[in-house]
Amino acid sequence: MGTSITKPLDQADSAVTKIIVKHIETDRPKAWLAAGFEDFRRAPIVSLAYGLFWVGLSVAITTGAIQLGFWHWLLPLIAGFMFVGPMVAVGCYGISKAIEDGKTPHLGHALGHWRPHGSQLAMVGVMMMIFFLAWIRLATLLFALFFGLEVPSPEVLYASLLTTPQGLGLVAVGTVIGGLLAFGAFAISAIAIPVVMDRDMSFMEGIEASIRCVIANFRPMLLWGAMLTISFVVGVLTFYIGLALILPVLGYASWHAYEDLVSFE
């Protein structure tokens, strides 16, 4: 059984589109990840090209922050990727859809599939950016609270994070606050973008469906969120190189999660 959301069609058609939110087993996120790897295997070249683009962008941002003396912003910016990550996956949805339709996937599917839905996707992007900016603001305030207004040297700061009361306090409080914000962003975006792209529905309908999916399947969705976070951290720890594989796989897996979580009537 599942809950439903209805969307009126044009006035000439009295039918409605129902979004049926399904209940799933806790182990389903593993199946989504396996399906993501399978899509990567079926389209390795375009997947790596898409992943390497984001790796290059991440390296450029990191290098720029260091060169401009904003190295102390690196950790908040890296953590903030969790808020904009759903927008990164947009291209992956186009590739997964092409594979399902029996087409040979190429970068055109990644770069062009979103265009008919640009305005609604932009609104989802605005929502994610609000979360991102809120996190950056809170991270700034927390840093000032624990370390003051003077920024220590990189060696002192990063050593202090795990060896001093101030550093441990910052890590603990920042993790809790960031985790709550990240889960809120995850709840509104888990399937919102696929709903918009696949069914040409509004961003608010996508967000509503996403929240209902999280409420109806809290444990498996919490597990899925944890898997996304851990995978991203692993990619960062490889100096971003691992993200060339991880980002496309997670994007494809998110598409299969959407197909598993909702149906339409």
N, C-alpha and C positions, 0 to 999 in steps of 0.2 A: 504494500500500500504506500501511497505517497501523497503529499500535499500538492496543490495546483495553484498556478497563477494564470489569469486570463488576460488576453490582449485583444481588444476590439480591432476588427479590420475596417476597411473603408465603409462608408455609409451604404454603398451599393451591395454589400455582402453582410448578411446577418450572422455569419459564422464567426467563431472566435478561435484563437490559438491558445491552447492550454499548455502551460509548462508544468509537467508532472515531476516533482522532486522525489526521487527514489531512495529507499533505504538500502544501504550496502553493508557488507561484512567488513570487519576490521582489517582483514588481510588484503583488501582490494588495492591499496596503494602500491603494493609489491607488483601486482599485475600491471598497473599503469606504468611503472618504471620499466618493466620488462617490455611492454609495448613500445615505450619510448626508445629503448635500445634497438628494437626491431626496425623501427622507422629510420633510425640512424644508419643501420646496416643496409637498408634498401636505398638510401640516398646519401652515401658517405661524402661525396665531393661537395655537394651543395650544403650539406650540414656543416662540414668543416669550414667552408668559406663563410657561412653565416656566423659560426662560432668565433672564427678568427677575427672577423670584423669587430666584435665586441671585446675580444682580447686586446686588439690594437687600440681601441678607444679607451679601455681601462688603463693600459700602459701609458697612453698619452696624458690622461688626466692625472695619474700618479706622478709622472715626470714633471708635468706642469706645476703641480702643487709643491713639489720639492724645490724646483727651480725658483719659484716665486716666494719661497719661505713659508709656505702654508703646510709644512709637513705635519704639524700637530692636528690638522684637519683630516688626515688620511683615515684614521680609524672610524670616525663618524661617517665619512663619505662612503667607506667600504660597507659599513653596517647599513647605511642608508640605501644601498643597492636593493635591499630586500623590499623597499617600498616602490621602486620603479621597475623591479624585475618583471612583473606581469606585462608591462608594455614591451619589454625585450622579447617576450615569447610570441608576440603578434606574428612575426614572420614564420615561426615554426608551425603555427596553426595552418597557414596557407600550404606549407609543404605536406603536412599530414593529410590535409583534405585532398591534395592532388594525388597522393599515394592511394588513398581510399577510392578515389574516382578512377583508378587505373591509369593515370597519366604519368609521364616521366617528369619528376619534379626538377625544377630549375630555380634560379634566383628570382626570376620573374614572379613565381608563386609566392616567394617570401616577401618581395618588395611591393607587389601590386595587389595582393589579395585584400588588403585593408582599405584601399582607396574608396570603394563605394560606401564605406561606413566611417569615413574619416571624421565627420562631425561628432558622432556618438563616441567613437574611440577617444577623441580629443577630450571629451567630458570625463571619461574614465581616467585619462591621463592627468587632468586637473585634480581629480580626487586623490590620486596617488601622490601628486606633487605636494598637496596640502599636508599629507602625512609626512612626506620627506622633509619639508620645511619645518614642520613642528618638531620632528626629531632633531634636526640640526640646531634649532633654537634651544631645545631642552639640553642637548649635549653641550652647547656653549655655556649655559647657565650652570650645569653640573660641574664642568671643568673649573669655572670661576669659583664655585662653592668649595671644591676640594683642593684646588691648587692656587687660587688667587688669580689676579689679573696678569701677573708676570708669567710668561711662558718659559719653562726651563729648557735646557738643551735636549736634543733628541735622546742622547744616552741617558741623561738623568730621568727624563719623563718616562721612557719605556721601561727602564729598570724599576722605577718607583711603582709602576702599575701593579706589580706582583710581589713587591717586597716591603711596602710601607702601608701604614693604616689608611693614609689618604688615597693611595692608589687602589688598594683593595676595596675601599669604600666606593670609589668612583666606578670600578668595574662592577661591583655588586648592584649598586643603585641603577647604573646605566643599563645593565642587563635586564633588570626587572622592568624598568620603564620602556626600554626599547622593545622588549619582548611583548609587552601589552600593546604598544602601538603597532608592531609588526603583525600581531594576530588580528587586530582590528582591520588593518589593510588587507590581510589575507582573506578575512571573512567577506569583505565586500567585493573582492576581485577574483576569487578562486575560479569561478566560471563566468563572470560577468562579460569578459571580452569575447570568449567563444560564443556566448549567446548573441551578442551584438553582431558578430561577424557571420555566424552561421544562419541566423534566423532574421537578421535585419530588424532587430528589436531595439528599443531605446536603452540607453545606459542605465536608467533607473530600474527598468524591468530586469536587466541583467544583474544589477546589484541586489535587488530583492530576491531573485532566484538564488544568487550566491549565498546570501545570508541564510536563507531557508535550508540550503544544502548543508551548511555548517551546523546549524541547529539540529537538523534531523539526523546528521551523521557525525556527531561531535568527536567521538573517539577516532574513527578512521581519518577524519579531516585533520585532527590534531596530529596524528601520526604522519600524515602527508605533509603538513607544514614543517614538522621536525625533519623529515627526510629532505625537503627542499633546502632548509637551512643548513643541515650538515653537509649536503652535497656542495652547496655554494662555498662554505668554509673550506672544504677540501680543495676546491678549485683555486681559491685565493692563496692557500698555503703552498700551492705549486707555482707561485709568482704569476698567477693568472693563466698559465699555459693550459692547465687542466680544464679551464672554462670553455675551451674550444670544443671539447667533447661534452662537458656537463651541461652547458646552457642549451644546446639543441635537444639533448636527451630529455631534460626536464621540460622543455617547451612541448615536445611531442607527447610526453607523459601527461602533461596538463590537458592537452586536447583529448586524450583518451579518458581522463578523469571526467571531463565535461560530458562525454558521450555515455559514460557509465552512470552519472549522477542524475541526469534528467532525460526525459523523453517529451514528445510533443504530440498533441492531438488537435 
